[in-house]
């Protein structure tokens, strides 16, 4: 039975709208995304999402913010599972967490990195995105012994690693890697590690 808006607690409704929003995004993409479709899926009036998020862009911002938080958690989880404290292995583990997130949530992954310079992002989204970048920069700082924010060569390492893991992840979820898309996860991970090894040098 569909719930009415009044049957939700404030936090429950927001969470339900985010969950439904992610489902609609996965099915329809950014271009087909609408508050009305999200409200219908939750079983509330079409004005309910607007109350929490303002408009469709507001809900997409909230989804992207949640995405970046889960993205960072996925990288940290892989690092935690890597028993070696070696900085190189930690950077590689972070890259695998990056791929894990992209594979598990491709629509959200693409939303997070969608280019829309004309759209003013929320403070929460900006902070969540920056936290993910700082995570990578700190990994390179431990690896190189110098902060990328203070050393141009180390920042180039950040960009090389980011470009390779992001490009691999996008190609993988797009089915552009040919036979490599059919590899089991362990082989897929080993392939990415081999590529990142070349970036790290």
Buried (B, 14 or more C-beta within 10 A) or exposed (E): EEEEBEEBEEEEBBEBBBBBBBBBBEEEEBEEBBBBBBBBBBBBBEEBBBBBBBEBBBBBBBBBBBBBBBBBEBBBBBBEEBEEEEBBBBBBBBBBBBBBBBBEBBBBBBBBBEEEEEEEBBEBBBEBBEEBBBBBBBBBBBBBEBBBEEBEEBBEBBEBBBEBBBEBBBBBBEEEBEEBEEBEEEEBBEBBBEBBEEBBE
